[in-house]
Amino acid sequence: MRQPAPRIASRLPSGRGATEQPNAVHDVVTLNLRSWVALVVVGVATGLLGDLMMFVLFSVGHLTYGHPTTSFQYAVTQASDVRRVAALAVAGAVGGVAWYVWRRVTSAERSDVDDAIWRGSGELSFRRCLGTGLISEVVIGMGASIGRENGPRLMGGATASTLAGWFGLTPEQRRLLVACGTGAGLAAVYNVPLGGALFTAEVLLGTLSLSVMLPALACSAIATATAWVYLPRHATYVGLADFHFTGTLMAWAVLSGPVFGVVSVGWVRLVGFVSHHRVRGRLALVAPLMAFTGVGLMGIGYPQLFGNGKDMAHDAFVGVGTLGVLAVLSVLKPVATALCLGSGASGGLFTPTMSTGAVLGGFLGAAWSLIWPGSPEGAFALVGAAALIAAAMQAPLAALVLMLELTHTGFGVAVPMVAATVVATLVARYIDGYSIYSARLPAELTGDETSPAAG
């Protein structure tokens, strides 16, 4: 029997039950009017807080490198080598002290959103999440090689957790609301309402039931529309070609799928290692300075390593980059991000992972085209980005939709994208099964402060 019971009590003439459709068997969480009101408020607040985080990120980037009307990568490229290294050194020094102090001040408060959803009741500290998010956006704006979505995700989850308490929601309703807010944070800053909702359902809650998808879609859509107050309405990646299906791309997608699966396993294992062994204690005051400076030195030759990797991925999607550059970037980007995480930095992994998949796909595709030409380099990059992020998140449906929304293209190569994504995810799941989110969970019984994602 469905709970709550439908208003029409009688069945169809066949006598079959409505709940025989699997996603309508029962409501995972029963949402009442208060829950829906809270969900709307969470969506609006998450959109506005996402705007705040992005305003901080963009403002710091413009102040650090100038060229406010150009792309971040162009501004970094135009800066001198000394300025680049100095900027990241300052980011490490400021971030190291700020994170160390903030973690001590809020040591008893929770800010690991994934852990709170998966193993807890969804309770998060708003002030710890806010401080952690702001520090992250500042250092990313200065060039740190970590994802910008972590701050908005934290704020969406923390806002939901706070409002759940104000509205007197049950622990189950709180968990659902926090998951919706977290996915909405991702949706708002990348303009991906469908992808944000699927991230909530597939990654955070592991079900596509109606009782999850409806609030997830509503919250992500509200947050995305609210964020348009400051953020643009167009795709994150613009100016891409309308790629088309070819036999060479299809064959490459099937053959390269296992490669992306194996690479994702290595990447996720690296994330898990540096997260567990990240610098702690007073050494955390200076570790970001050393790690960020190291990234800055690598960035002398490869300025694409600065920031979360958005512009690096865009170059791959439009076919910019030689075989050698693409190959080097596919190795150095994970190394740079791992250095930042291992130093104790708090940040996201979505865009660094996706951009690595893009340059690796571009490299492998360009090499394949020497044997069997017929498809542009950007098409290979798009397929590679989808495959690696799907395998690394262990969420193929969310990954595919996110790539389509991020680029507003790719439908013409949907079949190769699906093929590479399925194969890569299957291989990664067969070999290991961790994701970039489960790999960062803290050790059992060590408390929230041990979590690298918590900040």
N, C-alpha and C positions, 0 to 999 in steps of 0.2 A: 504494500500500500504506500502511495506517495504521501510524504509529509512536507508541507501542509497539504491537506486534502483539497482537491479542486472544487470549485463552486458548483460545477455540474457533477452530480453524484452518480448518474447513470452511465453505463458503458455503451459503446457502440453495439449495433445489432449482432455483431460477430461474437460479442462477449469477451474479446481479447482486451488485455489491460494496456493502458497508455504507457506504463512503466516497462513494457517489454523492449522499448527503445533504450539502449544502454545508457546514453547520456541523460536520460530522464528518469532513471530508476528511483532516485531520491535526491533530495537537496543535501549536498555535503554540509552546508550551513544554511539554516533558515534565517532569511533576512526580513526584518520587520520595517515599519516606516522609519523608525529612528535610525536603523542601519543605512537605509537609502539616503536619508538626509545627511548623515555623516559622510557617506561616500561622495556625495556632490560637493560638500565642503572640502573634503580631502582633495578632490580633483582640482578645484579652483586654487586651493592653497599650494598644491604641488606645482601647478603651472607657474604661479607667481614666484615661488621659491626657486624653481628652475631658471626663471628669468634672472633672478638675483645672482645665482651661481654663475650663469653665463656672462652677466654684466661684469662681475668681478674678473672672470677669466679673460674676457676680451679687453677690458680696461688695463689689466696688468700686462697683457701681451703688447698692447699699443704703447704703453709707457716704457716698456723694456726695450722694444725693438723699433718703434716708430712705424711709419707707413700704415696708418689706421684704415685706409681704404683698400688695401691689398690683402692677399692671403697671408696667413701666418708664416708659411714656408718662404714666401718671397721676402718678407721682412727679415727673417732670420738669415737668408742667403745674402741680403744686402749688408748685413752687419759685419763688422770686422771679426777676425778670429778671436782677438782679445775680448771683444765685447760679448761674443757668444759664450766663451768659457767663463768670463767673469759673471755673466748673468746666471748661469747654472750654479756657479759656486755660491753666489749670494742666495739663490733659491734654496740650496742645500743647507746653508748656515741658518737662514731664517726658518725654514721648514723644520729642521732638526730641533732647534730650541722650542719652537712653537708646539710641535707635536709632543715633545718630552714634557713640557710644562702642562699642556692641556690634559694629557693622559694621567698625570699625577693628580691634578685638580679633580678630575672626574673618574678616578680609578674604580669607584664602586658602581659606575653607571654603564649600561649596555649600549653598544652601537653597532654590533655585528648583525645586520638585518637578515642575512641568510640563516644564520644560526638561530636567531630569534623566531623565525618562521618554522624551520625544520625541527628544532628540538625544544623550543620554548613556547610561551604563550603569546609571542609577538610584542612583548614589552621592550621599549627602546627609550633612551634618554634623548629628549629633543635638543638640549643644550650641547651634549657631547657630539651628537650628529651634526649640529650646526657648525660648531667650531672645527670639527674634523673636515667637513665639506669645504668650508671657506679656506682653510689652510691648503687643502689639496688643489683647489682652483687657482690659488695664488701661485703655487710652485709650477703647476702645469702651464699657466700663462707665461711663466718665465722660461719654460722649455723642458720641464721634467717629462720623462718618457713613460707616462702612465695615462690611463683613460680619464676623460673628463666627466663621465656619466656617474661616477661613484657618489659625488656630492648630491646631485639631484635624486639619485636612488635612495640615499640615506635620508634626505629630507622628506621624500614622499612617505617612506616607511615610518619615520619618527612622527610626522604630522598625523598619520593614521593612528599610530599607537596612542598619542596624546588625546586625540578626539574620541577614540574608543573609550578611554577612561571618562571623559567628560559626558559622553552619551550613555554611559553605563552599559556597554555592550558585553556580551559573554566572551570568554577566552577564545572560543571558536570563531565568533564574529570578528574579534580583534585580529586574529591571525589572517583571516581572509581580507580584512580591510588593509592591514599592513602590506600584504602581498600585492594588493591592487595599487596601493600608493607607491610601492617600490617600482612596479612595472610602469606606472604612470610617469614616474620621474624620468625613466629612460625614454618613454614616448614623447614627453614634452620637449626635451632638449634636442632630440633628433627628428622631430616631426614624423613620428612613426606610430600612430595610434593603434593600428592593427598589430604591429610587431610588439608593442608594449603589452598589449592584452595577452598575446600568445606567450610572451615571456613570463607573465604572471601565471598563466595556466600550466604551461609545459615545463618551465624551469622551477618555479617557486612552489607550485602546488601539485604538479604532476597529474592533472586531470583536465579533460576538456568538457566536463559536465556543464549543463546549462546554468546551474547554480553558481559556478565559478566564472564561466565565460561572460555572462550578462553583466555582472558588476565590474569585471575586468575591462570589458569593452567600454562601458559607460565611464569609468574613472579615467582610462587612458584618453578617451576622446575629449572629455572635459578639460583635462590637464593640457592636452595638446592645443586645443582652441584657446584656452586662457593664456598659454605661453606666447601666442601670436601678438600679444600686447607689445612684446619686445623682439621676439625671434621671428625670422622670416617664415613664410608659408610654403616656400618652394622646397625641393628636394635638397638633402644635405650635399649630395654630389651632383653638380650641374654640368651641362655641356658634354654629356656622354653620347656616344653614337647609339643608334638603334641597331643593336647586334642581331644577327640572323643565324638560324640553325645551319650547320654544315656537317658533312660527314667526318671531316678531320677533327672538328671540335668534339663531336660525339665520341669518336674513338678515343681521343685524348682524355675526355672526362672519365670514361670507364677505366682506362689504364692508370690514370693519375690518382683516382680515388683512394687506393690503398696507400699511396705516398702521403697524401694529406692526413689520412688516418694515423699513420705511424708518426708523422711529424707532430700531430696534435697530442699524441701520448707523451712524446718527449717534452713538449712544451708544458703540458699540464703537470708532469712529474717535476719539472724544473720549478714551476710555480709553487707546488707543494713543498719542495725542499727549501727554497729560499724563504717561504712564509713561515715554516716551522723553525728554521734556524736564523730568523731575522735578528738583527742586532737589538739587544735589550740593555737596560741599565743606563749608566751615565755615558757609555760609549755611543748610545743613540743620539747624543747631543751633537756629535761630530761625524757620525757615519754617513748621514745624507750629504754633508759637505763633500766628503771624499768620493762618494758614489756619483753624485751629480756632476762633480768636476770631471770625473772619468768619462761620463757621457758627453760632457762638453768637449773634451779632447777628441773623442771619436767623431764628434760633430764638426770638427774642423774640416775634415775631408768629406763628411756626409751630413750636411745640415738637415737632411730629411729625417734624421733621428730625433730632432727636437719636437717636443709636444707629443700628443697622443697618437699621431700617425695619420690623421685625416688627409692632409695634403699629399703624403706619401702614397696613400691608397688612390687618391684622385689621379695622380700622375700615372699610376699603373693602369687605371681604368681608361685613360685617354691615350695610352700607348707611348708614354714618355719614359725613356730609360733604356740603356743598353743592357745586353746580357750580363756583362760584368757587374754593373751597378745593381741590377735587380738581384743577382745572386748574393752580393755582399750585404745588401739591405735585409734580405730574408734571414740572414744569420745575425746581423748586428742589432736589429730591432728587438728580438726576444732577449738578447744579452743586455741591452740597455734597460729594458723594462725590468728584467730580473735584478739588475744592480739596484735600481730604485726601490723595488719591493724589499729586497734583502737588507737594505739600509734602514728599514722601518717606515718607509713612506707609505701613506695611505692613498689609494687611487684605484681606478677601474682597470679592467682588462679587455673590455669588449673591442674598442677600436684598435689597440695595439695588436690583438690577435687577428682581427679582420684585415688590418693593413699588412700584416705578415703574410697572410694567405693571398692577398692581392699581388704582392711583389713576387712571392714564390710561384703563384700561378702564371704571372707574366713571364718569369724566367723559364719555367718548364714549357710554357706554351711557345715562347720564341724559339727555344731549342727544338721543339717538336715541329715547328713550321719549317725548319731547315730540311726536314725529311718529307713532310706532307703539308705544303702551304695551302692557304685558302680561307683562313679566319684571322681577324685582326687580333693583335696582342691584348687589347682591352677586354675582349670576350673571354680569353683565358684567365685574365686577372679577376674578372667578375665571378667566374665559376670557381676559381681557387679560393676567393674570399668566402664565398658561401660554404664551400666544403670544409674549410678549416674552422670557421666559427661554429658550424653545426657540430662537428666532431668534438671541438673543445668545450662547447656548452652542453653536449649530449642533448641537443634540442633541434632536430632537423627542420621541423615545420616552422618554428619561430625564426630560425636562421634564414630560411628561404624568404619568408615574408619580410623580414627586416631588410634583406638585400634589395628586394623589389621596391620597398618604400624609400629606402635611403637613396636610391638612384633613379627612381621613376622610369627604369628601363629594365631589360632582362627577360621580358616575356617571350621574346623571340628565341632565346636560348634556355627557356625554362626546362626543357627535357634534359639537356646536358647538365644543367645545374642540379636538377633532382638526382640524376644518375651519380654524379660525383659526390653529392651530399650523402646519399644513402650508403654508398660504398664506404666513404670515409668514416661515417658514423658507426657503421657495422664493424669495420676493422678496429676502430678505437675502442668500441664497446667489448669486442672479443678479446683484445689484448689486455685492456685495463678497465676502463669504465668510469674513472674519475672525470670530473669536469673542472673548468677553471674556477668554479664556485665551491664545489665540494672539496677541492684540493686545498683551499685556504681556510677551511674550518679549523678552529683551535683544537688542541689536544683535549681529551676527555678530562673533566674534573680539574681543569687548571684555571677556569674563570675567564671572563670576557677580556681581561687585559692582555691575555696571551694571543688574542686573535689579530693577525696582520691586517685583516680587512676592516677591523673595528676602528682603527685610528687611535 
